[in-house]
């Protein structure tokens, strides 16, 4: 069961990368291009890390205003 749980979490995280890429493509059209080191992987990881930091920042702001975490 532990292996199955870990595998499913990995699968969801892997699939979410494609969802994020599609959302970026939808929002910005052909203006977004991931190029550079390792065929754009470094740029993609930078975008994902920035999104995670921004999300965590919004959670901290929400909690500081007295909101309850979801």
C-alpha positions in Angstrom: 0.0 0.0 0.0 2.9 2.4 0.7 4.3 1.9 -2.7 0.9 2.4 -4.3 0.4 5.6 -2.4 3.8 7.0 -3.4 3.3 6.0 -7.0 -0.1 7.7 -7.1 1.3 10.9 -5.6 4.1 10.8 -8.2 1.6 10.2 -11.0 -0.6 13.1 -9.9 2.4 15.5 -9.7 3.7 14.3 -13.0 0.3 14.9 -14.7 -0.1 18.3 -13.1 3.0 19.5 -14.9 1.1 19.1 -18.2 -1.9 20.8 -16.8 0.3 23.8 -15.8 1.9 23.9 -19.2 -1.4 23.8 -20.9 -2.7 26.6 -18.7 0.4 28.7 -19.5 -0.1 28.0 -23.2 -3.8 29.0 -22.9 -3.1 32.1 -21.0 -0.2 33.4 -23.1 -0.6 31.7 -26.4 2.6 31.2 -28.4 4.5 33.8 -26.3 5.8 31.2 -23.8 8.8 29.1 -24.8 10.9 27.0 -22.5 14.4 27.0 -24.0 17.9 26.8 -22.6 19.6 24.2 -20.4 18.4 20.6 -20.9 15.8 21.6 -23.5 14.0 24.0 -21.2 13.7 21.8 -18.1 15.6 24.4 -16.0 13.2 27.2 -17.1 10.2 24.9 -16.4 11.4 24.1 -12.9 12.0 27.8 -12.3 8.4 28.6 -13.3 7.0 25.7 -11.1 9.1 26.8 -8.1 8.0 30.4 -8.5 4.4 29.3 -8.6 4.8 27.2 -5.4 6.5 30.1 -3.6 3.7 32.4 -4.7 1.0 30.0 -3.6 2.7 29.6 -0.2 2.9 33.4 0.1 -0.8 33.7 -0.6 -1.6 31.0 2.1 0.5 32.9 4.6 -1.3 36.2 3.8 -4.7 34.5 4.0 -3.8 32.9 7.4 -2.5 36.2 8.8 -5.8 37.8 7.9 -7.6 35.3 10.1 -8.6 32.8 7.4 -8.8 29.1 8.1 -6.6 26.8 6.1 -8.5 24.6 3.6 
